Amino acid sequence: MDPVQQTLMNRAFATPSLRQNILNRGMIYIYCDYSGHQDRKEGGVAYCFVHNRAIYVTAKKIDFEDPGDSVYGELQAILYSLEALEEAFRMHRPKGTIVFTDYSRIAKLFMASRLSNSRYEEMRNQITAAIEKLKNRFADIEITITYISKHKKNNALHQLAHNAARKVIGK
């Protein structure tokens, strides 16, 4: 583990609001993020998985046919984080899961009946389908996707995901 990652994990354990998420046995918390640039045809998505004293960070590089923007990338990060949940639900049987994103308009995106950007609509449909698949298999587990809001600035768990997304594309 690199020293920056260890420092962020130590900071997360030292922050009461994050420590309660780390120690929680009944919930899974996922902090996801995207890193990229509109002029490049690649980006990085990552998530920090937190449950019952365990913290896992994973990332992958994604390629775009068209240069991706940050909203599309953030939606990719959410979808990537949902991929980890089926196995986690089988292993841990939590009461619920909260997926945190730093995309501030996430709630509006899911409430809109139609979106002006077809790429966003396609990603929203994929995310919705992934959630529905999980709910069909694990009906008793609640899944929430929410904006990280004011907690982003000093949130070491989100910073772990942010750093991993940047690292995978060499930033």
Secondary structure, 3 states (H helix, E strand, C coil): CCHHHHHHHHHHHHCHHHHHHHHCCCEEEEEEEEEECCCCCEEEEEEEEEECCEEEEEEEEEECCCCCCHHHHHHHHHHHHHCCHHHHHHHHCCCEEEEEECCCCHHHHHHCCCCCCHHHHHHHHHHHHHHHHHHHHCCCCEEEEEECHHHCCCCHHHHHHHHHHHHHCCC
